Every structure is written in C-alpha cells, then in structure tokens.
C-alpha cells in the first residue's frame, strides 16, 4: 500500500511538473527589463540633470528596480544621429533636438515661435497637449515610440561687446544660433548669424572670440561655461523663442515589454515627462542667477518699443509653420490657438 501511495505521489509530481513546463513553454517570454539609454550631452547640462537622469530614476523607482536603465560611458552616436541610432536598435532610449529631425517632424516647431508662450514649462505642457489633440493624426513619430516633447527654458541674448536694447544694437554683431529660424531672424535684425554643429560649439565660439554673443538660455552659463565670457544678457517677455526637443524610444523595444513594464514607462512619460523636462530646464536656468551676480553680468529686459520691432521681423516663423501644418493636413489656426491658450492656462496655474 505504501508503495502504491508513493507511486501516486510521484505521478502527481511528474504531472504537475509537466503542466508547469508546458505553461512555461507556451507562455510569452518576459521582455528584457534592461533599457539602454544613450546620453549625448554633458553630465553637467540641463539635459542630463533635468531629463535623462530624472526619467531614468523614475523608471527604476516606479518599477521597484525591475527595469534597469543602462547608460553607456560614451555616446553611441553623434548628436545629429540619435534618431537613427534608436530606430536601428543600437540604443533603446534617447533624446534629440528637433532641429536634427526637421524634415521628418515639423509640427512641434510651433513651440519654438518667439514671444508666444510665457515660460518653458508652459510651452512644454502646451506642445505635448497640442501633439495629442492635433498632431498625432499626422503620424510624424510613426517610426519611434514618442515619450515626451518639451522646450528649453527659453532663449535670451548673451553678448560680449555691448548690451542689446534696441534694434540698431544688432548691427555688426556675430551671434551664435542653434536653428535655421534663428539664422533668418538674426539676419532680419541686422546681425550676422553663426551656427555650429552642436550646442557644445557655443563655448568654443564664445571663448575664442569667434562670435560676439549667442542666442541661448541662462543655463548655458553653467552647462557650457559661458559665465566667464558673457558680459550682457537681454531678456525678452515671452522668451526669444525656444528649442524644441524630443524624448523617444525604440518602438519594437517598447512593444516587447510586459504590460506592467509598459505601464511604468507610460506613467513617467508623456505629459508628466514633458512638464518635468520643461521644469528641469527652467530650474537649471535659475541656478545660473548667482553666476550672473558673481561675474557682474549686466541684464536688461526688452522694452515695448524694442519688442514691437522684433515681432515685425519674426512673422515669417509663424507663416512658415502654418504652411508646414497645412501640408500635414492639420488645422493650423486651431492648433496655434489651442497651443497659445494652453500655454497661458498652464502659466496662470503656475502663478497661483
């Protein structure tokens, strides 16, 4: 009798093992929870402090360490090739300034229009909401998994030779700029625009006296060590435009994640990340305020007369964006109005 009971017990164990083995064999394999995030910007930059690191920390925290974010010691591709690096699977997650995907992605450039959004956080949240409400149907990000859109803290004008407080002050100045729109704008103002291959070139150009100034955010005083060279800063109500940025992921990698891992990525991305990134840049910009005092940098705010002249000479940016939006089948006026309204709303909420 004991032998029979032992045999039955053994049979049950074998059967249970077979059932478990079959279940494991037929169950979908759990996705690899290690993600490679490429970092192409300096560790002291607003990009790392305000975007890369907070997102990586949030993913690991929300997943209770289940998802590991691996950061290579050196960038896996140059700054202009972040899109191709991710779509080819060399890295899973990256960010790119939108200037490098200008031919693929046109609609988020709405956020770069100067004097429209009160601050970088408002512009970042507003452009994400506008992407969801108006732009998604154009499918510009079909090749990747879009995780966030945001802008830097807002551009001002940092100069070496003299302050710029009226239109005539632009004459004879060579000014570093990051985007084609700013190239045209500075030309319209009477300055000579100079553009570099990457933001890092700002330091080389400013420190070497190749340019007389740069269109950039306050954070560059820290990120790109401009505080020693900048003598004057001109601020503009509504900001002197912004630089649009995209944070994204390999689409196949995202699709391969387990539902619980996708839920973590979703929770810490989208509007949450767009707001966080925008705030990160504003916070980093504000950290530069002591440097402005320590280095005796003179600051000025553009007066209404100066602003009126500037606005006349940047209308081409809005006109060009309207053309691009219409070419994508988007109601340009509705999207423009919605973006402006959302930016004002977010700014008002922040002020409470």
Backbone torsions as a table, in degrees:
resi	resn	phi	psi	omega
1	UNK	NA	-41.6	179.0
2	UNK	-62.5	-37.9	179.5
3	UNK	-64.4	-39.4	-179.7
4	UNK	-65.1	-42.2	179.4
5	UNK	-63.7	-41.0	178.7
6	UNK	-64.2	-39.3	179.6
7	UNK	-64.8	-41.8	179.6
8	UNK	-65.6	-39.7	179.2
9	UNK	-63.9	-42.6	178.2
10	UNK	-63.1	-40.8	179.8
11	UNK	-62.2	-41.3	179.8
12	UNK	-64.8	-39.7	178.2
13	UNK	-63.7	-42.2	178.7
14	UNK	-63.2	-42.2	-179.5
15	UNK	-65.1	-44.2	179.6
16	UNK	-61.8	-41.2	178.5
17	UNK	-62.6	-40.3	179.2
18	UNK	-64.4	-40.4	179.4
19	UNK	-64.0	-44.8	179.4
20	UNK	-63.9	-40.7	179.1
21	UNK	-63.7	-42.5	179.5
22	UNK	-64.8	-40.3	179.8
23	UNK	-64.2	-43.4	179.5
24	UNK	-64.5	-38.1	-179.0
25	UNK	-65.9	-40.1	-174.8
26	UNK	-87.9	-18.6	-178.6
27	UNK	-71.7	146.5	177.1
28	UNK	-64.5	139.7	-178.9
29	UNK	-65.2	137.4	177.8
30	UNK	-67.2	135.7	-177.8
31	UNK	-64.0	149.9	174.1
32	UNK	-65.1	125.4	-176.0
33	UNK	-98.1	24.1	172.1
34	UNK	-107.3	126.3	179.6
35	UNK	-116.7	133.8	176.3
36	UNK	-92.6	115.0	178.8
37	UNK	-105.9	117.2	179.3
38	UNK	-79.7	136.1	176.5
39	UNK	-118.5	117.8	-174.9
40	UNK	-109.6	-10.8	-178.0
41	UNK	-100.0	158.9	178.3
42	UNK	-58.5	148.3	-179.6
43	UNK	-65.7	-19.9	178.4
44	UNK	-88.8	-1.8	-173.7
45	UNK	-81.8	161.5	175.3
46	UNK	-58.9	-31.9	-179.4
47	UNK	-61.5	-45.6	-178.1
48	UNK	-75.3	-47.5	-176.0
49	UNK	-70.7	-35.1	-174.2
50	UNK	-98.4	-15.5	-174.6
51	UNK	-130.2	-67.8	-174.3
52	UNK	-53.3	-57.9	-172.6
53	UNK	-67.4	-45.8	179.2
54	UNK	-60.5	-37.5	179.3
55	UNK	-68.1	-46.0	179.1
56	UNK	-59.6	-44.3	178.8
57	UNK	-62.3	-41.1	-179.2
58	UNK	-65.6	-40.7	178.4
59	UNK	-61.7	-47.8	-178.3
60	UNK	-67.1	-37.8	179.7
61	UNK	-68.0	-47.9	-176.9
62	UNK	-69.4	-24.5	178.4
63	UNK	-94.2	6.9	-176.8
64	UNK	53.9	37.5	177.9
65	UNK	82.0	1.9	-178.4
66	UNK	-68.8	-35.2	177.9
67	UNK	-102.1	122.2	179.7
68	UNK	-102.9	128.7	177.0
69	UNK	-99.6	113.7	179.1
70	UNK	-96.3	129.1	179.6
71	UNK	-114.1	112.9	178.2
72	UNK	-59.9	150.2	-178.2
73	UNK	-64.6	-31.4	178.3
74	UNK	-130.3	152.9	-179.0
75	UNK	-60.6	140.2	-178.6
76	UNK	-84.8	-6.2	178.4
77	UNK	-162.5	154.0	177.3
78	UNK	-66.9	162.0	-175.2
79	UNK	-51.3	-44.1	-178.0
80	UNK	-70.4	-7.4	-173.6
81	UNK	-112.8	21.2	-177.8
82	UNK	-65.4	-38.4	179.3
83	UNK	-60.7	-51.6	-178.4
84	UNK	-65.0	-35.3	178.7
85	UNK	-60.8	-41.9	-178.9
86	UNK	-77.0	-43.9	-177.8
87	UNK	-66.4	-25.3	178.5
88	UNK	-87.7	-5.2	176.1
89	UNK	86.8	8.1	177.7
90	UNK	-66.0	-38.4	173.0
91	UNK	-132.1	161.1	-178.4
92	UNK	-94.4	-34.0	-172.8
93	UNK	-136.4	141.2	178.3
94	UNK	-161.6	173.2	170.8
95	UNK	-128.2	159.4	176.7
96	UNK	-147.3	138.6	164.9
97	UNK	-61.3	138.5	-175.7
98	UNK	-66.4	-16.4	178.6
99	UNK	-60.4	-25.4	-178.2
100	UNK	-86.4	-6.3	176.2
101	UNK	-123.4	29.3	-172.0
102	UNK	-58.7	-35.5	-178.0
103	UNK	-80.3	-25.1	178.8
104	UNK	-83.2	-43.2	-169.0
105	UNK	-124.6	109.9	-175.6
106	UNK	-110.1	-31.4	-169.8
107	UNK	-65.7	-39.9	-178.9
108	UNK	-65.9	-8.1	176.7
109	UNK	-65.3	-10.7	172.4
110	UNK	-52.9	-37.3	-177.3
111	UNK	-69.3	-14.7	-178.5
112	UNK	-85.4	-11.8	-175.6
113	UNK	-60.1	130.5	-177.3
114	UNK	-73.4	154.5	171.3
115	UNK	63.2	24.4	-176.3
116	UNK	-111.1	-49.6	-179.8
117	UNK	-100.1	136.4	-173.8
118	UNK	-63.8	-35.5	-178.8
119	UNK	-154.4	171.1	-173.6
120	UNK	-66.8	-33.7	178.3
121	UNK	-68.0	-46.4	179.1
122	UNK	-60.1	-42.9	179.4
123	UNK	-65.9	-37.7	-177.9
124	UNK	-67.5	-47.0	178.8
125	UNK	-65.2	-42.7	-177.7
126	UNK	-64.1	-39.4	-178.1
127	UNK	-72.2	-33.0	175.2
128	UNK	-64.5	-46.7	-180.0
129	UNK	-62.6	-37.6	179.0
130	UNK	-69.3	-36.9	175.0
131	UNK	-57.8	-48.2	-177.7
132	UNK	-65.9	-44.8	-172.9
133	UNK	-78.9	-38.4	-172.4
134	UNK	-118.6	-37.8	-168.7
135	UNK	-89.3	-26.1	-172.7
136	UNK	-55.7	-35.9	-177.0
137	UNK	-66.1	-20.7	177.4
138	UNK	-76.2	-15.5	172.1
139	UNK	59.0	39.0	-178.9
140	UNK	-68.3	-24.6	-178.2
141	UNK	-102.8	27.6	-174.6
142	UNK	-61.8	-24.8	-176.5
143	UNK	-85.6	-7.7	-178.2
144	UNK	-137.7	172.2	171.7
145	UNK	-97.9	109.3	-178.4
146	UNK	-74.7	125.5	-178.9
147	UNK	-107.9	-27.9	179.7
148	UNK	-168.7	155.5	169.7
149	UNK	-129.4	138.9	176.6
150	UNK	-157.9	175.0	175.5
151	UNK	-127.1	163.0	175.1
152	UNK	-68.7	-179.5	-174.7
153	UNK	-68.6	-6.4	-178.9
154	UNK	113.8	138.5	-175.9
155	UNK	-88.5	142.7	167.7
156	UNK	-124.5	-172.6	178.6
157	UNK	-117.0	117.1	178.7
158	UNK	-106.8	125.8	-175.5
159	UNK	-129.5	161.8	-177.2
160	UNK	-108.1	-47.0	-172.2
161	UNK	-72.9	-47.3	-173.1
162	UNK	-157.8	160.6	175.1
163	UNK	-73.0	154.3	176.9
164	UNK	-116.5	105.0	-177.7
165	UNK	-124.2	-2.5	176.6
166	UNK	-151.5	165.3	-172.6
167	UNK	-60.0	-38.3	-177.8
168	UNK	-62.9	-23.0	-178.4
169	UNK	-67.7	-17.5	178.6
170	UNK	-73.3	-25.5	-173.5
171	UNK	-60.7	129.3	177.4
172	UNK	85.2	-4.6	179.9
173	UNK	-87.3	137.2	169.9
174	UNK	-99.4	123.2	-170.9
175	UNK	-127.3	127.2	176.0
176	UNK	-72.3	132.4	177.1
177	UNK	-135.5	158.5	-173.7
178	UNK	-100.7	-24.0	-170.5
179	UNK	-128.0	156.7	177.4
180	UNK	-58.1	-36.8	177.7
181	UNK	-60.1	-41.8	179.7
182	UNK	-71.5	-28.7	173.6
183	UNK	-58.6	-48.9	-179.0
184	UNK	-67.7	-41.1	-178.4
185	UNK	-61.5	-48.6	-179.0
186	UNK	-63.4	-35.3	174.9
187	UNK	-62.9	-41.1	178.1
188	UNK	-65.6	-27.0	-179.8
189	UNK	-81.9	-13.2	179.8
190	UNK	104.2	2.2	178.4
191	UNK	-92.6	172.4	174.5
192	UNK	-105.5	109.6	-179.5
193	UNK	-76.6	142.6	176.8
194	UNK	-130.0	125.7	-179.6
195	UNK	-117.4	143.0	179.9
196	UNK	-109.7	170.8	-177.9
197	UNK	-69.1	-27.0	-179.2
198	UNK	-154.9	165.6	-179.1
199	UNK	-58.9	-30.8	179.8
200	UNK	-56.4	-26.1	-177.9
201	UNK	-68.5	-17.3	177.4
202	UNK	-54.8	-46.3	-178.4
203	UNK	-61.1	-47.9	-178.7
204	UNK	-59.0	-43.9	-176.1
205	UNK	-71.6	-41.9	-178.3
206	UNK	-72.4	-46.2	-176.7
207	UNK	-69.5	-29.7	-178.8
208	UNK	-88.0	-0.3	179.8
209	UNK	71.1	16.6	178.6
210	UNK	-70.3	-33.8	176.2
211	UNK	-121.3	165.4	179.4
212	UNK	-100.4	-3.3	-178.8
213	UNK	177.9	-178.8	-178.6
214	UNK	-149.0	145.7	171.0
215	UNK	-93.1	109.1	-174.3
216	UNK	-163.2	178.1	178.7
217	UNK	-90.8	166.2	178.3
218	UNK	-58.7	-32.6	-178.1
219	UNK	-58.7	-22.3	179.0
220	UNK	-66.0	-20.8	175.4
221	UNK	-60.9	-30.9	176.8
222	UNK	-94.3	-57.3	-171.4
223	UNK	-57.7	-41.6	-176.0
224	UNK	-117.3	18.9	170.2
225	UNK	53.7	44.7	-177.8
226	UNK	-89.3	-8.0	-173.0
227	UNK	-59.6	-31.0	-178.7
228	UNK	-72.5	-18.6	-172.6
229	UNK	-111.5	-30.2	179.9
230	UNK	-72.1	131.0	179.1
231	UNK	-110.6	-26.7	-176.3
232	UNK	-139.5	145.3	173.4
233	UNK	-130.2	132.4	173.0
234	UNK	-110.0	124.1	176.4
235	UNK	-98.3	150.8	-177.6
236	UNK	-128.9	125.6	175.6
237	UNK	-56.3	129.3	-175.7
238	UNK	83.3	1.3	175.9
239	UNK	71.8	149.1	-179.9
240	UNK	-84.4	53.6	-177.1
241	UNK	79.1	172.6	179.3
242	UNK	-133.3	168.3	172.0
243	UNK	-111.5	118.2	-178.6
244	UNK	-76.6	142.0	-177.8
245	UNK	-133.6	152.3	179.3
246	UNK	-127.3	133.9	173.4
247	UNK	-112.1	129.5	-169.9
248	UNK	-151.0	170.8	-173.1
249	UNK	-139.1	153.4	173.9
250	UNK	-61.0	124.4	-173.9
251	UNK	-64.3	-41.6	-179.9
252	UNK	-64.3	-37.7	178.9
253	UNK	-64.4	-45.0	179.0
254	UNK	-61.0	-46.1	-178.4
255	UNK	-63.2	-25.4	-177.7
256	UNK	-82.3	-11.8	-177.5
257	UNK	-69.8	153.9	174.6
258	UNK	-68.1	158.4	179.4
259	UNK	-54.4	-40.5	-178.8
260	UNK	-69.6	-32.6	177.1
261	UNK	-72.4	-39.0	175.3
262	UNK	-60.5	-40.4	-178.4
263	UNK	-61.6	-36.0	177.5
264	UNK	-66.4	-49.4	179.3
265	UNK	-57.6	-44.7	-179.6
266	UNK	-61.6	-42.0	-174.9
267	UNK	-63.6	-37.5	-173.8
268	UNK	-99.5	6.7	-177.6
269	UNK	-116.5	-159.7	176.0
270	UNK	62.2	-132.4	-177.6
271	UNK	-64.5	-34.4	179.4
272	UNK	-58.5	-48.5	-179.5
273	UNK	-72.0	-37.6	178.8
274	UNK	-59.6	-45.7	178.0
275	UNK	-64.4	-45.3	-178.1
276	UNK	-61.7	-42.7	179.9
277	UNK	-65.4	-45.1	177.7
278	UNK	-59.1	-43.5	179.6
279	UNK	-66.9	-37.6	179.1
280	UNK	-59.5	-40.2	178.7
281	UNK	-70.3	-40.5	177.7
282	UNK	-63.1	-44.2	179.6
283	UNK	-61.5	-42.9	179.8
284	UNK	-65.7	-38.8	176.5
285	UNK	-59.1	-44.2	-176.4
286	UNK	-67.3	-25.0	176.6
287	UNK	-66.0	-16.5	-179.7
288	UNK	-81.7	-10.7	-177.1
289	UNK	-57.1	-43.2	177.1
290	UNK	-61.8	-34.0	178.7
291	UNK	-65.5	-35.1	178.7
292	UNK	-61.7	-43.4	179.3
293	UNK	-69.8	-46.7	-176.5
294	UNK	-60.4	-35.5	-177.1
295	UNK	-95.3	3.4	177.4
296	UNK	63.5	33.7	-179.7
297	UNK	-75.6	127.6	-179.6
298	UNK	-82.1	131.5	-180.0
299	UNK	-114.4	145.1	177.7
300	UNK	-137.6	150.9	175.1
301	UNK	-112.6	128.4	-178.8
302	UNK	-58.9	130.3	-178.7
303	UNK	-82.6	168.1	-176.1
304	UNK	-56.7	-37.5	-179.9
305	UNK	-65.2	-44.5	178.2
306	UNK	-63.4	-43.7	-180.0
307	UNK	-60.5	-40.3	-179.4
308	UNK	-62.1	-40.8	178.1
309	UNK	-66.5	-42.7	179.3
310	UNK	-60.8	-45.8	-176.5
311	UNK	-60.1	-36.7	179.2
312	UNK	-60.9	-33.0	-172.1
313	UNK	-95.3	2.7	176.6
314	UNK	-118.3	10.9	-179.9
315	UNK	-61.5	-23.9	179.9
316	UNK	-60.3	-30.3	-179.1
317	UNK	-63.0	-46.2	178.3
318	UNK	-64.9	-44.1	-179.5
319	UNK	-59.9	-44.5	-179.7
320	UNK	-64.6	-40.4	-179.7
321	UNK	-66.2	-40.1	178.4
322	UNK	-59.2	-41.0	178.5
323	UNK	-63.1	-44.2	180.0
324	UNK	-64.0	-42.0	-179.1
325	UNK	-63.2	-44.0	180.0
326	UNK	-65.3	-34.8	178.3
327	UNK	-67.2	-21.2	178.3
328	UNK	-94.2	3.0	179.2
329	UNK	78.8	24.0	-177.4
330	UNK	-101.4	142.8	172.8
331	UNK	-73.6	94.6	-170.7
332	UNK	-61.2	-45.4	-177.1
333	UNK	-65.0	-42.5	-179.9
334	UNK	-63.8	-42.7	179.8
335	UNK	-66.4	-42.3	179.0
336	UNK	-60.5	-48.7	-179.0
337	UNK	-63.6	-40.5	-179.7
338	UNK	-64.6	-45.5	178.6
339	UNK	-58.2	-49.0	-178.2
340	UNK	-62.3	-41.0	-179.5
341	UNK	-66.3	-43.6	179.9
342	UNK	-65.7	-38.5	179.4
343	UNK	-63.4	-43.5	178.3
344	UNK	-65.0	-39.0	-179.3
345	UNK	-64.6	-46.1	179.5
346	UNK	-64.1	-42.6	179.0
347	UNK	-61.1	-39.9	178.9
348	UNK	-65.8	-39.7	178.2
349	UNK	-64.7	-38.5	179.5
350	UNK	-66.2	-30.6	-175.8
351	UNK	-78.2	-13.9	-176.7
352	UNK	-70.8	NA	NA
